Structures are given as structure tokens and as C-alpha cells.
């Protein structure tokens, strides 16, 4: 088993479609510039209410990625 060292970043994704879609937006955007991502952790969920219904989701995630030599 290899030993790894990880760094974490915290970002927030948003979506009108739901929590999972907000997470996917955050991870997908991070993947455009961050290499060697291995895991994510949801740390906060919130949403916007309009006229008594959920209009928008925001999900904050921590993403762990391996540091390279």
C-alpha cells in the first residue's frame, strides 16, 4: 500500500435541480484545474426559498487531492 499526503480545498456548488447536482457541479468545476482528486466530504447544505418552495441549493464540499512528489 502506498502512503499519500493529501491537501483539502473547500468549495461551494449550486443548483436549482437539487443537492446532488450542486455537489456534482462543485466537483466537476474543481476537476478542471485540480489534479489527483480522491474524495469529497459534504460539510454544509443550504438553500434559497421563494414563495414557500425550495428554489436553489448550495452545497459546500471539501475535496481531498493527493500531493505529488
Buried (B, 14 or more C-beta within 10 A) or exposed (E): EEEEEEEEEEBBBBBEEEBEBBBBBBBEEBEEEBEEBEEBEEEEEEBEEEEEEEEBBBBBBBBBBEEEE
